[in-house]
Structures are given as C-alpha cells and as structure tokens.
Amino acid sequence: MFCTTLFAYVMTKNGESMPYQNILVAVDLGATTETVAGRASALAQQNGATLHVLHVIEPLAITYGGDIPMDFSAIQEEIQGQAKEQLDRLCESLDVPDSRRHLATGRPEAEIPTQAKAVDCDLIVIGTHARWGLALLLGSTTDGVMHSAECDVLAVKVDAGD
C-alpha cells in the first residue's frame, strides 16, 4: 500500500515550489509493473501532471553478446509486437494516449534518460528491487538511470510479490 496524498514538488530558480509537470514512468512489463505505473499515475493525477509511459526492449544481440551465431531479427520482431500489445493494455488502463506511449530498443539505463529528455520530463519514476550477491557489484538499471538522468528520479521499492 502507498500513500495516496503524496505531492511532489520542484523548487524553481526563484525558490518557489511547483508540482512536477511532466512525469515519465519506465516499466519492465513484468510482475511489478502495475505497482510502479499505479504510483506514477496517482502522482501525476494529484499534481495535474502529464504522464508518459516507457518500456525499453534490450536487443537479443546485446543480451547474448554474439555467443550464439544466429539471426535474432524474427524473434526480436515478435518480442517488439508482444511488448507493444502489453504496453498498450497498460496505457489504456491508465488512460494514457498513444502520443505518450513510448517503446524503445537499447539499454534501459541509457534509453530511459534519453526518452525523459526527449519529452522534457522533470521526473522519472522507476521500480527498484532489493539486490544481493553479484547483482550488488554489477549495479542496476535504477542506479544507471539515477546517475545519468538530467531530472529527478523517484525509485519505487517493489518486490516480485507486490
């Protein structure tokens, strides 16, 4: 459960506060997507902000690093089609129009800040998971986004059980 009276504010150059105006939520379309997207949507509604939704697909060639000598283009197209369908269903449930639905291909830690800048967002909302072992050493998408974004980043703590 989360606080439904959360208001997020940005400090302007003259010291006045104003609510975030343009929010990008980055989702992985996995088990925690509804939690993260729901919190971003509530925040946008409470602040009268515009909500953009982004999903980034990692190319199979990056994932497998050329270890498998195979053409992944047909599989990549299928993944792209399924991701678009899932993103559209999510966005319809949040009442996000087509013009604010974004599907990108690349490394999420690079594509999320790039898309946020492209649509002039002042806040990125992203889910974060607890990490142990090797994952602590390798970092995470959330860490990468936080270090490269030019705007504020809100990390929503989620577990697969949410």
N, C-alpha and C positions, 0 to 999 in steps of 0.2 A: 504494500500500500504506500502511496506517496501523498505528500501534502498538496491539496488542491488549491491552496491560496498562495502559491509561490509566485512572486512577482520578481522579475529580473530587470535590473536597471543598468544603464550605461551612463558613465559620467561624461558630460560634454566638455569641451575645452574651457568653457567659462564656469565650470564647476556645478552646473545644473544636472540633475539626473533625468533620464528619459528611458522608457522601456525599450527593450530590443525591438527593432522594427522588421528585421528580415532574418529568419531562422532557417538553417539547413540541418535536417536530421539525416544522418548516414546510417543505413540499416544493412544488415547482412542477410536478411530474409530467412533467418533461422528461428530457433525456438524463442529467442528473447526479443524479436523484432517488435511485437505488439507492445511490450512494456516500454521500450525506448521510444517508439513512434507515438505511443499514447501520451507519454510525458512531454514530448516536444510539442504535440498538438495542443495539449492543455495549456502549456506555457504560451504558445502563440495566441490561442484564444483569449487568455487572461490579459495579455498585453496588447491585443489588437494587431499582432504582427502577421506578416506573410510567412507561410510555411512552405519550404521546398523539401522534397524527399529524394535522396540519392542512394543508389546501390551500385557498388563497384564490383565488376567481374574480373577476377585475376585470370589472365590468359594461361591456358594449359601449358604453353611452351615455357612460361616463367615457372610455373608450379613444378614441372618435371625437368626443367633445365636441360633439355636435349638428351636426357638419358635414354629416352625411348625414341628410336628412329621411326617416326610415324607422322602422318599428316593429321593434325587435330582440327582442321577447319570445319568439317561437318559436325563434329562433337561440339566445337565452340559455338557454332550457329544454333545448335539445339539448346545449349546452356543459355545463350542470349535470349532465345524465344521464351524459354521457361521463366527466366528472370523477369522479363518484361511482363508476362502474364501475372506473376506474383506481385510485382511492383504495382501494376495497375489495380489489382484487387485490394491491396493495402491502401493505396491512394484514394480509391473510391470510398472505402470505409471511413477515411479521414476527410473526405470532401476536398481533396487536393486536385486542382485541374491539371490537364495534360501539360500545360505550359510550365508547370512547376514540378514535374516528374523527371528525374534525371537518371540515366543508365550510362555508366562509363566503363571502359575497359582499361585495366592497368593495375598498378599497385595502390591499394586503398590509402596508404599513408601519404601518397603523393596526389592522388586524384581527388580526395576529399577537400584538402585546402585549395586546390586549383578550381574546383567547382564552386566552392564558397566565395572565392574572389570573383569568379565569372558572374555570379548572380548578386554580388555586393552584399553578402551576408555579414551581420555583426555578431552572430552566434552560431556555433556548430554544436549540435547535440549528438553524442555518440555513446554507445554502450561500452562498458568495460567489465572484464571478468577477473576474478582472482587468478593469480598465476603462481605456479610453483616450479621448482626444479629448473630445467633447461629454458623454459619459457621466460623465467626471470632474467636470464642472461641475454636472450635474443631480443627482448623488447616486445612491444605490441603495436598494433595499429593505432590505438588511442595515444600511446606515447609519441609515435611519429607525427600524428596529427597535431598534438599539443605543441610540439616543437617547431612545426613548420607553418602553422596557421597564422594569418595576419589578424585574426579576430579572436574573440573569447571562445573557449571550448568548455562545454558542460559535459562531464563524463557521468553517465548514469550507471550506477553499480547494478549489475544483473547477474543472475546465476541461471544455468540451464533449467532449473526448477521453477523459475518465475513464469 
